[in-house]
Amino acid sequence: MKTTKLISCLFGMSAILVMFACGSTKPVVDTSTSKGSITPQKANSEVAIQETRSEQLAYEKPATRAWGEAFASRVSNASLLAQGQARASLALAIKAQITVGTDDNSAAYDKSNGLGQMGNDGMAKVNTAVSQVTEQLVQNTSVIHSDKFMTADGRYHVYVCLEYLPGVADMAQKIAKGVEDQISKDDKLKMNFEFEQYKKSIEEKLEKMRANNK
């Protein structure tokens, strides 16, 4: 009987050792999810190549969400670095979608975008304003989910998903208002700037980001 117990004990210890030997990462309690729960993840090397929940959520709403990842020796530092990467990614995606191309004559002279006839100088001013306003907007994003792991060398590997919670319509409103405020009255007259039409144009372009991701 003692021999049987000894064998069972040794077998159990061997199984535990095998589990740890096979894994390069292990899950860490996630306190930054939307519900404050633990994110279930496999404690093995596959975790590095599997798509995390943070990534999945970001892809669902690319106009208002983005994900980022980072490594650090402290979980708080890794989280902050990942958030910075996500905000930069979201700002870049938004600007790429709504910036007026200086080599696109149809965009420069199409009244449907609310900007009318701008010329290269006008486009440069609009794009500068768009860039500044967008950079400010992404600072108001919130962490809606995070996935945290610890690597074999003791560092934290953190993924986060950020979202601009007010939504696309609010984002379009603020960008259009920011551009309107930063462009002089004379420039607006030259462009035949139309606020409502420009706001609508921005919202439509942002919505296309969602459609293209489906």
Secondary structure, DSSP 4 states (H G I P E B T S, - for coil): -HHHHHHHHHHHHHHHHHHHHH-SEEE-----STT--PPP--SSGGGGTSPPHHHHHHHH-TTTEEEEEEEESSHHHHHHHHHHHHHHHHHHHHHHHHPPPTT-HHHHT-GGGT--S-HHHHHHHHHHHHHHHHHHHGGG-EEEEEEEEEETTS-EEEEEEEE-TT-HHHHHHHHHHHHHHHS-HHHHHHHT--HHHHHHHHHHHHHHHHHHH-
